[in-house]
């Protein structure tokens, strides 16, 4: 099967599977993104809704992820409410800091723009996403194509030799992975974790990987959102394979319908 035909069929299958996530109205939890657009991009609140909807529909046409259809790709609240994120902001803004931040699975890059709006120098910010057009739509959404010095790279985290990602090897201090690991079952979570470690600067004592996983408890969700014990074992395996060692922290909020997991990993060797 030709790659183009395979892609068309994948998009059609995803659109059918995720159709219920597509909503016409922007939910109230996206208000923080509206305010970011006003503060960062100069887009008035009155004009933000139509602008967001237009970009959402373009992204949905590229690939219909549930988070795109539901507008949750612009929900900054989990990030803003994470104490670790605010601590990272202070690290990145500290006088003399040269630390580099990487958002893996950055989608349209809203977290990068939030960091810039909070005063972090954009030249030390990087974002990766599988979908190159999402990165392009991010420039359109935030209207900063000619102003930001942040670097956005399209690449496949499951391809160990992806040439687009090779340039990031050994450059990064802090990796953010929000709503990313839960896209994969454990075998591929191990692969992307190993890939992340390649991005980190060698021989630093402050390397950190953090973010969150979770979602609705649909059948089979346990394969994608690992519990604390399984997560720790996975990182022991990753550490052994990469010659590193990691201390894991996890906070879990769970009910009958959904699970939310915040995690942090600190390199100890």
TORVEX-768459 format. One record per residue (C-alpha): residue number from 1; residue in three letters; x negated, y negated, z negated. Coordinates in steps of 0.2 Angstrom, whole numbers, plus 5000, padded with zeros to 4 digits. Layout:
residues N
 num residuo    u    v    w
 NUM     ALA    X    Y    Z
...
This chain:
residues 269
 num residuo    u    v    w
   1     UNK 5000 5000 5000
   2     UNK 4993 4983 5004
   3     UNK 4989 4972 4989
   4     UNK 5001 4958 4995
   5     UNK 5016 4971 4996
   6     UNK 5011 4978 4979
   7     UNK 5011 4960 4972
   8     UNK 5028 4956 4979
   9     UNK 5035 4972 4971
  10     UNK 5027 4969 4954
  11     UNK 5035 4951 4954
  12     UNK 5052 4958 4959
  13     UNK 5051 4971 4945
  14     UNK 5046 4959 4932
  15     UNK 5060 4947 4938
  16     UNK 5072 4960 4935
  17     UNK 5065 4966 4919
  18     UNK 5064 4948 4912
  19     UNK 5079 4941 4919
  20     UNK 5087 4939 4902
  21     UNK 5073 4928 4896
  22     UNK 5077 4915 4910
  23     UNK 5087 4901 4902
  24     UNK 5093 4885 4910
  25     UNK 5091 4873 4895
  26     UNK 5075 4869 4886
  27     UNK 5077 4875 4868
  28     UNK 5074 4863 4853
  29     UNK 5058 4871 4848
  30     UNK 5049 4864 4864
  31     UNK 5052 4846 4856
  32     UNK 5033 4846 4851
  33     UNK 5028 4849 4869
  34     UNK 5039 4834 4874
  35     UNK 5030 4823 4862
  36     UNK 5013 4830 4868
  37     UNK 5018 4825 4885
  38     UNK 5023 4808 4880
  39     UNK 5007 4805 4869
  40     UNK 4995 4813 4881
  41     UNK 5002 4811 4898
  42     UNK 5012 4795 4896
  43     UNK 5028 4805 4902
  44     UNK 5043 4797 4893
  45     UNK 5055 4809 4883
  46     UNK 5069 4804 4895
  47     UNK 5059 4811 4910
  48     UNK 5050 4825 4901
  49     UNK 5065 4837 4903
  50     UNK 5066 4837 4922
  51     UNK 5047 4837 4923
  52     UNK 5046 4853 4912
  53     UNK 5060 4862 4921
  54     UNK 5052 4859 4938
  55     UNK 5035 4866 4932
  56     UNK 5043 4880 4923
  57     UNK 5052 4885 4939
  58     UNK 5036 4884 4949
  59     UNK 5027 4895 4937
  60     UNK 5042 4908 4936
  61     UNK 5041 4910 4955
  62     UNK 5022 4914 4954
  63     UNK 5025 4927 4940
  64     UNK 5041 4929 4930
  65     UNK 5034 4932 4913
  66     UNK 5047 4931 4899
  67     UNK 5038 4917 4890
  68     UNK 5040 4907 4906
  69     UNK 5058 4910 4908
  70     UNK 5062 4905 4890
  71     UNK 5050 4890 4890
  72     UNK 5041 4898 4876
  73     UNK 5025 4895 4885
  74     UNK 5026 4877 4879
  75     UNK 5030 4881 4861
  76     UNK 5016 4873 4852
  77     UNK 5024 4876 4834
  78     UNK 5015 4892 4830
  79     UNK 4999 4884 4834
  80     UNK 5002 4868 4825
  81     UNK 5008 4878 4810
  82     UNK 4993 4889 4809
  83     UNK 4981 4882 4795
  84     UNK 4966 4891 4804
  85     UNK 4970 4880 4820
  86     UNK 4969 4864 4810
  87     UNK 4953 4870 4802
  88     UNK 4946 4873 4819
  89     UNK 4951 4856 4825
  90     UNK 4940 4849 4811
  91     UNK 4926 4860 4815
  92     UNK 4926 4854 4833
  93     UNK 4928 4836 4828
  94     UNK 4914 4836 4815
  95     UNK 4900 4824 4818
  96     UNK 4886 4832 4828
  97     UNK 4897 4848 4832
  98     UNK 4892 4856 4849
  99     UNK 4904 4871 4846
 100     UNK 4913 4877 4861
 101     UNK 4932 4883 4860
 102     UNK 4939 4896 4872
 103     UNK 4958 4899 4874
 104     UNK 4960 4916 4882
 105     UNK 4977 4918 4891
 106     UNK 4979 4900 4891
 107     UNK 4994 4900 4903
 108     UNK 4996 4881 4908
 109     UNK 4984 4875 4895
 110     UNK 4995 4867 4882
 111     UNK 4984 4871 4868
 112     UNK 4969 4864 4876
 113     UNK 4978 4848 4879
 114     UNK 4984 4848 4861
 115     UNK 4966 4849 4855
 116     UNK 4961 4834 4867
 117     UNK 4976 4824 4860
 118     UNK 4969 4827 4842
 119     UNK 4952 4820 4847
 120     UNK 4942 4835 4852
 121     UNK 4930 4831 4866
 122     UNK 4937 4840 4882
 123     UNK 4920 4845 4889
 124     UNK 4919 4858 4875
 125     UNK 4935 4866 4879
 126     UNK 4938 4881 4890
 127     UNK 4954 4891 4896
 128     UNK 4956 4907 4905
 129     UNK 4971 4914 4913
 130     UNK 4974 4928 4925
 131     UNK 4985 4917 4936
 132     UNK 4975 4904 4945
 133     UNK 4991 4894 4950
 134     UNK 4996 4893 4932
 135     UNK 4980 4883 4929
 136     UNK 4984 4872 4944
 137     UNK 5002 4869 4937
 138     UNK 4994 4864 4920
 139     UNK 4986 4849 4929
 140     UNK 5003 4845 4937
 141     UNK 5012 4847 4920
 142     UNK 5000 4836 4910
 143     UNK 4995 4824 4925
 144     UNK 4976 4825 4920
 145     UNK 4968 4833 4935
 146     UNK 4956 4818 4937
 147     UNK 4954 4814 4919
 148     UNK 4951 4830 4909
 149     UNK 4933 4837 4907
 150     UNK 4940 4854 4901
 151     UNK 4936 4869 4911
 152     UNK 4949 4881 4917
 153     UNK 4944 4898 4924
 154     UNK 4955 4911 4933
 155     UNK 4949 4928 4929
 156     UNK 4955 4946 4924
 157     UNK 4950 4951 4907
 158     UNK 4951 4969 4911
 159     UNK 4938 4968 4925
 160     UNK 4921 4968 4916
 161     UNK 4912 4961 4931
 162     UNK 4924 4947 4936
 163     UNK 4913 4934 4944
 164     UNK 4924 4920 4938
 165     UNK 4921 4925 4920
 166     UNK 4903 4928 4920
 167     UNK 4898 4910 4919
 168     UNK 4906 4910 4901
 169     UNK 4895 4923 4894
 170     UNK 4885 4918 4879
 171     UNK 4893 4900 4878
 172     UNK 4907 4901 4866
 173     UNK 4909 4899 4847
 174     UNK 4927 4900 4844
 175     UNK 4940 4911 4854
 176     UNK 4959 4908 4853
 177     UNK 4970 4922 4859
 178     UNK 4988 4918 4856
 179     UNK 5002 4930 4863
 180     UNK 4988 4939 4872
 181     UNK 4983 4955 4864
 182     UNK 5001 4961 4863
 183     UNK 5002 4961 4882
 184     UNK 4991 4977 4882
 185     UNK 4992 4994 4874
 186     UNK 4977 4999 4863
 187     UNK 4965 5005 4876
 188     UNK 4966 4989 4885
 189     UNK 4966 4979 4869
 190     UNK 4949 4987 4866
 191     UNK 4943 4982 4884
 192     UNK 4948 4963 4882
 193     UNK 4940 4963 4864
 194     UNK 4924 4969 4871
 195     UNK 4925 4956 4885
 196     UNK 4928 4942 4872
 197     UNK 4912 4947 4863
 198     UNK 4902 4944 4878
 199     UNK 4908 4926 4879
 200     UNK 4901 4922 4861
 201     UNK 4885 4914 4858
 202     UNK 4872 4927 4853
 203     UNK 4865 4927 4835
 204     UNK 4877 4914 4828
 205     UNK 4885 4916 4810
 206     UNK 4901 4907 4813
 207     UNK 4909 4916 4827
 208     UNK 4928 4917 4826
 209     UNK 4942 4925 4835
 210     UNK 4960 4921 4830
 211     UNK 4978 4919 4836
 212     UNK 4994 4928 4834
 213     UNK 5004 4943 4842
 214     UNK 5022 4948 4841
 215     UNK 5039 4948 4848
 216     UNK 5055 4957 4848
 217     UNK 5055 4975 4842
 218     UNK 5060 4983 4858
 219     UNK 5057 5001 4860
 220     UNK 5039 5005 4860
 221     UNK 5033 4989 4852
 222     UNK 5021 4998 4840
 223     UNK 5010 5002 4855
 224     UNK 5007 4983 4858
 225     UNK 5007 4975 4841
 226     UNK 4995 4986 4830
 227     UNK 4997 4986 4811
 228     UNK 4984 4981 4799
 229     UNK 4975 4998 4798
 230     UNK 4975 5001 4816
 231     UNK 4969 4984 4820
 232     UNK 4955 4986 4808
 233     UNK 4950 5003 4816
 234     UNK 4951 4995 4833
 235     UNK 4938 4981 4828
 236     UNK 4927 4994 4820
 237     UNK 4927 5003 4837
 238     UNK 4924 4987 4846
 239     UNK 4910 4982 4834
 240     UNK 4901 4999 4836
 241     UNK 4902 4998 4855
 242     UNK 4895 4980 4855
 243     UNK 4882 4980 4841
 244     UNK 4893 4968 4831
 245     UNK 4902 4969 4815
 246     UNK 4919 4960 4811
 247     UNK 4929 4956 4795
 248     UNK 4948 4956 4799
 249     UNK 4962 4946 4791
 250     UNK 4980 4948 4795
 251     UNK 4997 4940 4790
 252     UNK 5013 4949 4795
 253     UNK 5030 4943 4795
 254     UNK 5043 4956 4800
 255     UNK 5061 4960 4800
 256     UNK 5073 4972 4809
 257     UNK 5073 4962 4825
 258     UNK 5055 4955 4827
 259     UNK 5037 4954 4821
 260     UNK 5025 4940 4820
 261     UNK 5006 4943 4816
 262     UNK 4993 4930 4813
 263     UNK 4975 4937 4814
 264     UNK 4958 4931 4811
 265     UNK 4941 4939 4815
 266     UNK 4925 4933 4808
 267     UNK 4908 4940 4814
 268     UNK 4897 4946 4799
 269     UNK 4883 4954 4809
